[in-house]
Amino acid sequence: MASDNARRYRGRFAPSPTGPLHFGSLVAAVGSFLDARAHGGEWLIRMEDLDRPREVTGAAQDILRTLDAFGLHPDSETVYQHQRGDLYQQALEQLEATGHVYPCACSRRDIQRLADAGYTPGIYPGTCRNGLPPGRPARSMRLRVPELAIRFHDRLQGGFDEWLSQSCGDFVLKRADGLFAYQLAVVVDDAAQGITDVVRGADLLDSTARQILLHQLLGQPVPRYLHLPVAANRQGEKLSKQTGAAPVDAARPVETLWTVLEFLGQSPPQGLRSAGLAVFWRWALDNWDTRHLPPRRLIKQH
Ligand code: GLU
């Protein structure tokens, strides 16, 4: 296999089709696109539609149409996670065969009860780690996290040192409803698609150590990471469908893209606001400079 350094840059944007594209998701799309292109690399789109119950009908098509209207054209066909169950199953079996996975009988309510009894909330207390309690059927599959620190360097946010046993404990790879967890799917797909660089919102920094561990256990190269600041509303809440973020205006793409570039610290000139898409992208690519990205996790929008 080629060494990490020799692998050609390949980036991606991985939206979840839970609603139309809003400013916050466009920031991740633009940042990942520009960073890939500025490195002479490829950029892919992956539709993260594993959680079909949460999916909004028509949202995937709407997101793709909007990206296209903004001139964000991928270098190969869009991949849909709901069609890739076999790959996730294979990875789960590989981890099972090497003793890293165990079945878990705990429901959310069981875990909540333990939290009420004094265990740290948000950290799985390991009830089923050494076997299912008698008479209880398996509900989910969990990864046994090792007692060691996961160390990584984010190109923007700096160095991290995370003990998963203290931040989340053994985490779910296959859920009680039979769906594969995001953490497993994202790692399997990033490897299968040859992604060298993950550029996405800083809300996903919390997931990064789990994903690095999975890459390592599956024997896959670990991508580089760059976590962009996340756009928040005036109350400091991340823009999302839940916080009522407005869909981006695809009728005036350059105006919107200009605001994204400014958010990303790239100081686009005023005159670029009224340029055509091709001129806009030329300027954005020629001037993309990660040293100007604000090294923050959250930026309020006014
Ligand atoms: N699908 C995830 C989201 O929309 C992003 C996953 C990723 O970029 O790793 O939040």
Residues whose N, C-alpha, C, O or C-beta is under 5 A from the ligand:
A	BS01	LIG	A14 P15 S16 E48 V186 R200
